[in-house]
Amino acid sequence: MKEELMMSMKDGFFWGGATAANQFEGGWDKGGKGPSTSDMMTGGTHTTPRRITPVLEEGTYYPSHEAVDFYGHYKEDIALMAEMGFKMFRMSINWSRIYPNGYDLEPNEEGLQFYDNVFAELKKYNIEPLVTISHYETPFGLTQKYNGWASREVIDCYIRYCTTLFNRYKDQVKYWLTFNEINCLTMPMGAYMAAGILFEGKETLIDGVDDPQTRFQALHHQFVASAKAVKLGHEINPDFQIGCMVAFMTTYPNTCNPDDILLAQKKDQLSNMICGDVQVRGAYPGFAKRFFAEEGIQIEMQPEDAQTLREGCVDFYSFSYYMSLVESADESLDRAEGNLLGGIKNPYLEASDWGWQIDPKGLRYTLNHLYDRYQIPLMVVENGLGAVDVVEEDGSIQDDYRIDYLRGHIEQMKEAVADGVELIAYTMWGCIDLVSASTGEMKKRYGFIHVNKDNDGNGDLSRTPKKSFHWYKKVIESNGEEL
């Protein structure tokens, strides 16, 4: 009976991979591009945080400057994606490649032409682009002039940027995401990374210098900007499908103690649902009002903002999923690490080299949780395993651990589809090795394709398919049946 219930992915399901310009593209000062916030962050490690340097330091390594040079290798990289059979490639456009300072009045034609070339190459192989408009690469000029998204003026800069993209690429791109992991701004780490806000005294990405009032005001500005972009995009091309993107923090209570259950619910509401509700339903949820009141946060809204949010609801919901978290009212319990946010260690789960707990069934739970709440199409646009890969003497990379991780998650996606969830895409994160956003490392690798580069920037950037490359090719060929 179980086999009969197991549904296949629907015809037209988008299998593919995902990257972000600030971690992948490189060419940071080529073709008229200006510096982005990520370009001002040094390299780091699992134990040494990335520093933010408002003035670039001579002799210091900045990972995003070259990244893995998709800027110079895009034809080769897209050909490799096509060899795997990709149906969709999630990528981001580097805002400061189009508007070097962010507040410029005219776009940079050379930057626009680069993405013309990328989209033409994707079209050659019938790969659908899924374009993130802003993915942790706010122009640093906006940080210098406005302190990033802390200022409402940046909304107009963003809409000018969107207008340029939507008009230029209206026939090349159908699927758009307004902001990457917009809920990152509910956490201190997000202020600089997601919004280009540089607080006085802030020196590293995770040093704790923070102001929740400023962060949540910036989040409101991004909500308004997203809603305006959705409305604008539909006016320019009614066929556009424009979605939100949330770093989903799947949270379990540690016990059936009601205190644990309420705490887990609150984490889910504040980490996930506040952003989903505004972008899908078009209004702040009731629990946000209590949270703001308790934290002394006063969101400054313009009279027209409520209507803007109502009129700019997204067409689909996309999210990243790497792991689940456990919350407990008992603060003495051991904690685990994770994507943006840690939690209590779950004794039923194994963990990655970086301490992220591996929970494929949590993805099924999350898909059902989201679809029950929103009833719109879902995309899993980031999912993957960061691991240390070893190049064998024969040049091969036997990454069975990555295959095991992905197989488990794809099996649970199929279960969610059998549960009735409308899932339309899966773009595995870091399909080609790239720079880690949080640490700037290269050794934390996700890809099906190895890039010859180390943590210090050494290497010839040559590309080599791993064992998982050939496995994923079969997954796509069989529409997820051969795992």
Secondary structure as UniProt FT lines:
FT   HELIX           2..5
FT   TURN            11..12
FT   STRAND          14..18
FT   HELIX           21..24
FT   TURN            28..29
FT   TURN            31..32
FT   HELIX           37..40
FT   STRAND          51..52
FT   TURN            58..59
FT   HELIX           63..66
FT   TURN            67..68
FT   HELIX           70..84
FT   STRAND          88..92
FT   HELIX           95..98
FT   TURN            100..101
FT   HELIX           109..124
FT   TURN            125..126
FT   STRAND          128..132
FT   HELIX           140..146
FT   HELIX           148..150
FT   HELIX           153..168
FT   TURN            169..172
FT   STRAND          175..177
FT   TURN            180..181
FT   HELIX           182..186
FT   TURN            188..189
FT   HELIX           190..195
FT   TURN            200..201
FT   TURN            205..206
FT   HELIX           212..236
FT   TURN            238..239
FT   STRAND          241..247
FT   STRAND          250..253
FT   HELIX           258..268
FT   HELIX           269..273
FT   HELIX           274..276
FT   HELIX           277..281
FT   HELIX           286..295
FT   TURN            303..304
FT   HELIX           305..311
FT   STRAND          316..320
FT   STRAND          324..327
FT   TURN            331..332
FT   STRAND          335..337
FT   STRAND          343..344
FT   TURN            347..348
FT   STRAND          350..351
FT   TURN            353..354
FT   STRAND          356..358
FT   HELIX           360..374
FT   STRAND          378..382
FT   TURN            393..394
FT   HELIX           400..418
FT   TURN            419..420
FT   STRAND          423..429
FT   TURN            437..439
FT   STRAND          449..451
FT   TURN            455..456
FT   STRAND          463..465
FT   HELIX           467..477
FT   TURN            478..480
//
